[in-house]
């Protein structure tokens, strides 16, 4: 497809909107991954000594920790594999 000149303002605005949506989605995924890492570290008792997590480890219980964006698991807890709630959030 040949380029017939510079893009219109409308085309540029549409591209900016699309890029902004991509950035928002990427940020949301990054927050879910960060939260999943915090849950896994708390469950394993890992303290790396870096910046403190958004939720202190003492308040995160591995048996009940579930990111707010994750849907409730339909599998009974006794048959669920370890960290199944974390993988659903990511």
Phi and psi in radians as a Rosetta constraint file:
Dihedral C 1 N 2 CA 2 C 2 CIRCULARHARMONIC -1.361 0.35
Dihedral N 2 CA 2 C 2 N 3 CIRCULARHARMONIC 2.526 0.35
Dihedral C 2 N 3 CA 3 C 3 CIRCULARHARMONIC -1.489 0.35
Dihedral N 3 CA 3 C 3 N 4 CIRCULARHARMONIC 2.062 0.35
Dihedral C 3 N 4 CA 4 C 4 CIRCULARHARMONIC -1.634 0.35
Dihedral N 4 CA 4 C 4 N 5 CIRCULARHARMONIC 0.241 0.35
Dihedral C 4 N 5 CA 5 C 5 CIRCULARHARMONIC 2.390 0.35
Dihedral N 5 CA 5 C 5 N 6 CIRCULARHARMONIC -3.035 0.35
Dihedral C 5 N 6 CA 6 C 6 CIRCULARHARMONIC -1.167 0.35
Dihedral N 6 CA 6 C 6 N 7 CIRCULARHARMONIC 2.654 0.35
Dihedral C 6 N 7 CA 7 C 7 CIRCULARHARMONIC -1.164 0.35
Dihedral N 7 CA 7 C 7 N 8 CIRCULARHARMONIC 2.660 0.35
Dihedral C 7 N 8 CA 8 C 8 CIRCULARHARMONIC -1.331 0.35
Dihedral N 8 CA 8 C 8 N 9 CIRCULARHARMONIC 2.840 0.35
Dihedral C 8 N 9 CA 9 C 9 CIRCULARHARMONIC -1.014 0.35
Dihedral N 9 CA 9 C 9 N 10 CIRCULARHARMONIC -0.732 0.35
Dihedral C 9 N 10 CA 10 C 10 CIRCULARHARMONIC -1.066 0.35
Dihedral N 10 CA 10 C 10 N 11 CIRCULARHARMONIC -0.757 0.35
Dihedral C 10 N 11 CA 11 C 11 CIRCULARHARMONIC -1.088 0.35
Dihedral N 11 CA 11 C 11 N 12 CIRCULARHARMONIC -0.751 0.35
Dihedral C 11 N 12 CA 12 C 12 CIRCULARHARMONIC -1.129 0.35
Dihedral N 12 CA 12 C 12 N 13 CIRCULARHARMONIC -0.702 0.35
Dihedral C 12 N 13 CA 13 C 13 CIRCULARHARMONIC -1.115 0.35
Dihedral N 13 CA 13 C 13 N 14 CIRCULARHARMONIC -0.696 0.35
Dihedral C 13 N 14 CA 14 C 14 CIRCULARHARMONIC -1.127 0.35
Dihedral N 14 CA 14 C 14 N 15 CIRCULARHARMONIC -0.703 0.35
Dihedral C 14 N 15 CA 15 C 15 CIRCULARHARMONIC -1.135 0.35
Dihedral N 15 CA 15 C 15 N 16 CIRCULARHARMONIC -0.703 0.35
Dihedral C 15 N 16 CA 16 C 16 CIRCULARHARMONIC -1.107 0.35
Dihedral N 16 CA 16 C 16 N 17 CIRCULARHARMONIC -0.757 0.35
Dihedral C 16 N 17 CA 17 C 17 CIRCULARHARMONIC -1.057 0.35
Dihedral N 17 CA 17 C 17 N 18 CIRCULARHARMONIC -0.765 0.35
Dihedral C 17 N 18 CA 18 C 18 CIRCULARHARMONIC -1.115 0.35
Dihedral N 18 CA 18 C 18 N 19 CIRCULARHARMONIC -0.747 0.35
Dihedral C 18 N 19 CA 19 C 19 CIRCULARHARMONIC -1.151 0.35
Dihedral N 19 CA 19 C 19 N 20 CIRCULARHARMONIC -0.672 0.35
Dihedral C 19 N 20 CA 20 C 20 CIRCULARHARMONIC -1.101 0.35
Dihedral N 20 CA 20 C 20 N 21 CIRCULARHARMONIC -0.711 0.35
Dihedral C 20 N 21 CA 21 C 21 CIRCULARHARMONIC -1.117 0.35
Dihedral N 21 CA 21 C 21 N 22 CIRCULARHARMONIC -0.715 0.35
Dihedral C 21 N 22 CA 22 C 22 CIRCULARHARMONIC -1.101 0.35
Dihedral N 22 CA 22 C 22 N 23 CIRCULARHARMONIC -0.721 0.35
Dihedral C 22 N 23 CA 23 C 23 CIRCULARHARMONIC -1.107 0.35
Dihedral N 23 CA 23 C 23 N 24 CIRCULARHARMONIC -0.759 0.35
Dihedral C 23 N 24 CA 24 C 24 CIRCULARHARMONIC -1.079 0.35
Dihedral N 24 CA 24 C 24 N 25 CIRCULARHARMONIC -0.744 0.35
Dihedral C 24 N 25 CA 25 C 25 CIRCULARHARMONIC -1.131 0.35
Dihedral N 25 CA 25 C 25 N 26 CIRCULARHARMONIC -0.732 0.35
Dihedral C 25 N 26 CA 26 C 26 CIRCULARHARMONIC -1.115 0.35
Dihedral N 26 CA 26 C 26 N 27 CIRCULARHARMONIC -0.732 0.35
Dihedral C 26 N 27 CA 27 C 27 CIRCULARHARMONIC -1.107 0.35
Dihedral N 27 CA 27 C 27 N 28 CIRCULARHARMONIC -0.714 0.35
Dihedral C 27 N 28 CA 28 C 28 CIRCULARHARMONIC -1.109 0.35
Dihedral N 28 CA 28 C 28 N 29 CIRCULARHARMONIC -0.730 0.35
Dihedral C 28 N 29 CA 29 C 29 CIRCULARHARMONIC -1.141 0.35
Dihedral N 29 CA 29 C 29 N 30 CIRCULARHARMONIC -0.737 0.35
Dihedral C 29 N 30 CA 30 C 30 CIRCULARHARMONIC -1.063 0.35
Dihedral N 30 CA 30 C 30 N 31 CIRCULARHARMONIC -0.703 0.35
Dihedral C 30 N 31 CA 31 C 31 CIRCULARHARMONIC -1.137 0.35
Dihedral N 31 CA 31 C 31 N 32 CIRCULARHARMONIC -0.690 0.35
Dihedral C 31 N 32 CA 32 C 32 CIRCULARHARMONIC -1.134 0.35
Dihedral N 32 CA 32 C 32 N 33 CIRCULARHARMONIC -0.723 0.35
Dihedral C 32 N 33 CA 33 C 33 CIRCULARHARMONIC -1.140 0.35
Dihedral N 33 CA 33 C 33 N 34 CIRCULARHARMONIC -0.757 0.35
Dihedral C 33 N 34 CA 34 C 34 CIRCULARHARMONIC -1.059 0.35
Dihedral N 34 CA 34 C 34 N 35 CIRCULARHARMONIC -0.757 0.35
Dihedral C 34 N 35 CA 35 C 35 CIRCULARHARMONIC -1.137 0.35
Dihedral N 35 CA 35 C 35 N 36 CIRCULARHARMONIC -0.697 0.35
Dihedral C 35 N 36 CA 36 C 36 CIRCULARHARMONIC -1.092 0.35
Dihedral N 36 CA 36 C 36 N 37 CIRCULARHARMONIC -0.720 0.35
Dihedral C 36 N 37 CA 37 C 37 CIRCULARHARMONIC -1.101 0.35
Dihedral N 37 CA 37 C 37 N 38 CIRCULARHARMONIC -0.731 0.35
Dihedral C 37 N 38 CA 38 C 38 CIRCULARHARMONIC -1.076 0.35
Dihedral N 38 CA 38 C 38 N 39 CIRCULARHARMONIC -0.736 0.35
Dihedral C 38 N 39 CA 39 C 39 CIRCULARHARMONIC -1.127 0.35
Dihedral N 39 CA 39 C 39 N 40 CIRCULARHARMONIC -0.766 0.35
Dihedral C 39 N 40 CA 40 C 40 CIRCULARHARMONIC -1.122 0.35
Dihedral N 40 CA 40 C 40 N 41 CIRCULARHARMONIC -0.772 0.35
Dihedral C 40 N 41 CA 41 C 41 CIRCULARHARMONIC -1.079 0.35
Dihedral N 41 CA 41 C 41 N 42 CIRCULARHARMONIC -0.749 0.35
Dihedral C 41 N 42 CA 42 C 42 CIRCULARHARMONIC -1.126 0.35
Dihedral N 42 CA 42 C 42 N 43 CIRCULARHARMONIC -0.707 0.35
Dihedral C 42 N 43 CA 43 C 43 CIRCULARHARMONIC -1.148 0.35
Dihedral N 43 CA 43 C 43 N 44 CIRCULARHARMONIC -0.606 0.35
Dihedral C 43 N 44 CA 44 C 44 CIRCULARHARMONIC -1.578 0.35
Dihedral N 44 CA 44 C 44 N 45 CIRCULARHARMONIC -0.104 0.35
Dihedral C 44 N 45 CA 45 C 45 CIRCULARHARMONIC 1.270 0.35
Dihedral N 45 CA 45 C 45 N 46 CIRCULARHARMONIC 0.501 0.35
Dihedral C 45 N 46 CA 46 C 46 CIRCULARHARMONIC -1.550 0.35
Dihedral N 46 CA 46 C 46 N 47 CIRCULARHARMONIC 2.219 0.35
Dihedral C 46 N 47 CA 47 C 47 CIRCULARHARMONIC -2.167 0.35
Dihedral N 47 CA 47 C 47 N 48 CIRCULARHARMONIC 1.872 0.35
Dihedral C 47 N 48 CA 48 C 48 CIRCULARHARMONIC -1.478 0.35
Dihedral N 48 CA 48 C 48 N 49 CIRCULARHARMONIC -0.174 0.35
Dihedral C 48 N 49 CA 49 C 49 CIRCULARHARMONIC 1.347 0.35
Dihedral N 49 CA 49 C 49 N 50 CIRCULARHARMONIC 0.123 0.35
Dihedral C 49 N 50 CA 50 C 50 CIRCULARHARMONIC -1.390 0.35
Dihedral N 50 CA 50 C 50 N 51 CIRCULARHARMONIC -2.672 0.35
Dihedral C 50 N 51 CA 51 C 51 CIRCULARHARMONIC -1.056 0.35
Dihedral N 51 CA 51 C 51 N 52 CIRCULARHARMONIC 2.513 0.35
Dihedral C 51 N 52 CA 52 C 52 CIRCULARHARMONIC -1.205 0.35
Dihedral N 52 CA 52 C 52 N 53 CIRCULARHARMONIC 2.497 0.35
Dihedral C 52 N 53 CA 53 C 53 CIRCULARHARMONIC -1.173 0.35
Dihedral N 53 CA 53 C 53 N 54 CIRCULARHARMONIC 2.869 0.35
Dihedral C 53 N 54 CA 54 C 54 CIRCULARHARMONIC -1.131 0.35
Dihedral N 54 CA 54 C 54 N 55 CIRCULARHARMONIC -0.515 0.35
Dihedral C 54 N 55 CA 55 C 55 CIRCULARHARMONIC -2.067 0.35
Dihedral N 55 CA 55 C 55 N 56 CIRCULARHARMONIC 2.173 0.35
Dihedral C 55 N 56 CA 56 C 56 CIRCULARHARMONIC -1.011 0.35
Dihedral N 56 CA 56 C 56 N 57 CIRCULARHARMONIC 2.442 0.35
Dihedral C 56 N 57 CA 57 C 57 CIRCULARHARMONIC -0.967 0.35
Dihedral N 57 CA 57 C 57 N 58 CIRCULARHARMONIC -0.520 0.35
Dihedral C 57 N 58 CA 58 C 58 CIRCULARHARMONIC -1.142 0.35
Dihedral N 58 CA 58 C 58 N 59 CIRCULARHARMONIC -0.369 0.35
Dihedral C 58 N 59 CA 59 C 59 CIRCULARHARMONIC -1.693 0.35
Dihedral N 59 CA 59 C 59 N 60 CIRCULARHARMONIC -0.080 0.35
Dihedral C 59 N 60 CA 60 C 60 CIRCULARHARMONIC -1.744 0.35
Dihedral N 60 CA 60 C 60 N 61 CIRCULARHARMONIC 2.037 0.35
Dihedral C 60 N 61 CA 61 C 61 CIRCULARHARMONIC -1.839 0.35
Dihedral N 61 CA 61 C 61 N 62 CIRCULARHARMONIC 2.151 0.35
Dihedral C 61 N 62 CA 62 C 62 CIRCULARHARMONIC -0.983 0.35
Dihedral N 62 CA 62 C 62 N 63 CIRCULARHARMONIC -0.592 0.35
Dihedral C 62 N 63 CA 63 C 63 CIRCULARHARMONIC -1.281 0.35
Dihedral N 63 CA 63 C 63 N 64 CIRCULARHARMONIC -0.394 0.35
Dihedral C 63 N 64 CA 64 C 64 CIRCULARHARMONIC -2.061 0.35
Dihedral N 64 CA 64 C 64 N 65 CIRCULARHARMONIC -0.092 0.35
Dihedral C 64 N 65 CA 65 C 65 CIRCULARHARMONIC -1.212 0.35
Dihedral N 65 CA 65 C 65 N 66 CIRCULARHARMONIC 2.116 0.35
Dihedral C 65 N 66 CA 66 C 66 CIRCULARHARMONIC -2.603 0.35
Dihedral N 66 CA 66 C 66 N 67 CIRCULARHARMONIC 2.148 0.35
Dihedral C 66 N 67 CA 67 C 67 CIRCULARHARMONIC -1.001 0.35
Dihedral N 67 CA 67 C 67 N 68 CIRCULARHARMONIC 2.517 0.35
Dihedral C 67 N 68 CA 68 C 68 CIRCULARHARMONIC -1.094 0.35
Dihedral N 68 CA 68 C 68 N 69 CIRCULARHARMONIC -0.463 0.35
Dihedral C 68 N 69 CA 69 C 69 CIRCULARHARMONIC -1.413 0.35
Dihedral N 69 CA 69 C 69 N 70 CIRCULARHARMONIC -0.229 0.35
Dihedral C 69 N 70 CA 70 C 70 CIRCULARHARMONIC -1.447 0.35
Dihedral N 70 CA 70 C 70 N 71 CIRCULARHARMONIC 2.414 0.35
Dihedral C 70 N 71 CA 71 C 71 CIRCULARHARMONIC -1.258 0.35
Dihedral N 71 CA 71 C 71 N 72 CIRCULARHARMONIC 2.685 0.35
Dihedral C 71 N 72 CA 72 C 72 CIRCULARHARMONIC -1.089 0.35
Dihedral N 72 CA 72 C 72 N 73 CIRCULARHARMONIC 2.517 0.35
Dihedral C 72 N 73 CA 73 C 73 CIRCULARHARMONIC -1.244 0.35
Dihedral N 73 CA 73 C 73 N 74 CIRCULARHARMONIC 2.460 0.35
Dihedral C 73 N 74 CA 74 C 74 CIRCULARHARMONIC -1.597 0.35
Dihedral N 74 CA 74 C 74 N 75 CIRCULARHARMONIC -0.153 0.35
Dihedral C 74 N 75 CA 75 C 75 CIRCULARHARMONIC -1.544 0.35
Dihedral N 75 CA 75 C 75 N 76 CIRCULARHARMONIC 2.475 0.35
Dihedral C 75 N 76 CA 76 C 76 CIRCULARHARMONIC -1.063 0.35
Dihedral N 76 CA 76 C 76 N 77 CIRCULARHARMONIC 2.527 0.35
Dihedral C 76 N 77 CA 77 C 77 CIRCULARHARMONIC -0.977 0.35
Dihedral N 77 CA 77 C 77 N 78 CIRCULARHARMONIC -0.596 0.35
Dihedral C 77 N 78 CA 78 C 78 CIRCULARHARMONIC -1.178 0.35
Dihedral N 78 CA 78 C 78 N 79 CIRCULARHARMONIC -0.484 0.35
Dihedral C 78 N 79 CA 79 C 79 CIRCULARHARMONIC -1.780 0.35
Dihedral N 79 CA 79 C 79 N 80 CIRCULARHARMONIC -0.026 0.35
Dihedral C 79 N 80 CA 80 C 80 CIRCULARHARMONIC -1.331 0.35
Dihedral N 80 CA 80 C 80 N 81 CIRCULARHARMONIC 2.395 0.35
Dihedral C 80 N 81 CA 81 C 81 CIRCULARHARMONIC -1.191 0.35
Dihedral N 81 CA 81 C 81 N 82 CIRCULARHARMONIC 2.753 0.35
Dihedral C 81 N 82 CA 82 C 82 CIRCULARHARMONIC -0.995 0.35
Dihedral N 82 CA 82 C 82 N 83 CIRCULARHARMONIC 2.417 0.35
Dihedral C 82 N 83 CA 83 C 83 CIRCULARHARMONIC 1.112 0.35
Dihedral N 83 CA 83 C 83 N 84 CIRCULARHARMONIC 0.403 0.35
Dihedral C 83 N 84 CA 84 C 84 CIRCULARHARMONIC -1.082 0.35
Dihedral N 84 CA 84 C 84 N 85 CIRCULARHARMONIC -0.568 0.35
Dihedral C 84 N 85 CA 85 C 85 CIRCULARHARMONIC -1.210 0.35
Dihedral N 85 CA 85 C 85 N 86 CIRCULARHARMONIC -0.461 0.35
Dihedral C 85 N 86 CA 86 C 86 CIRCULARHARMONIC -1.281 0.35
Dihedral N 86 CA 86 C 86 N 87 CIRCULARHARMONIC -0.746 0.35
Dihedral C 86 N 87 CA 87 C 87 CIRCULARHARMONIC -1.195 0.35
Dihedral N 87 CA 87 C 87 N 88 CIRCULARHARMONIC -0.492 0.35
Dihedral C 87 N 88 CA 88 C 88 CIRCULARHARMONIC -1.174 0.35
Dihedral N 88 CA 88 C 88 N 89 CIRCULARHARMONIC -0.577 0.35
Dihedral C 88 N 89 CA 89 C 89 CIRCULARHARMONIC -1.319 0.35
Dihedral N 89 CA 89 C 89 N 90 CIRCULARHARMONIC -0.444 0.35
